[in-house]
Amino acid sequence: MATEDPGALFARLLEVMTRLRGEGGCPWDREQTRDSLKPFLIE
């Protein structure tokens, strides 16, 4: 089983985040801040 380069996986994560937070993306994601996401870090 081949594993992907961690750098490539992180780049894909950033692409998804950019798409979700961008124009035409998810309204919920665009509203989030560091403070609003803190409670979910423990989950």
N, C-alpha and C positions, 0 to 999 in steps of 0.2 A: 504494500500500500504506500503510495507516494504522498508526501506531505508538501504543502505549499510553503514557500518562503514567508516567514513572518512579516517581512516588509511588504510583500505583495498582498497579504491578507489585510494588513493595516491600510494600505492604499485603497483596497476595495471597500473597507469600512468607511473611509473618508468620502468616497464617491457616493455611497448610499446616504450618508448623513447630508451631504451637499444637496442631493436630489430631494430628500425629504424636507429639508429646511428651505429650499429654494422656491421661487415663484411657481405656483401650480403644484407644489408639494403638499405635504400633510399640515393642515392648520394647527393641530395639536403640537407637532414637532416644532413649528416655527415659534410657538408661544413659550416654549420651555427655556429656562435659565438654569444656571448652576444651582441656585437656591431651590428652585422648584423640583429639581431632580434628586436632591440630596436624600430625601426619604426613601427613594427607590434603590439606593446603593446597597442598603443592608439586605434587601430582598434578594 
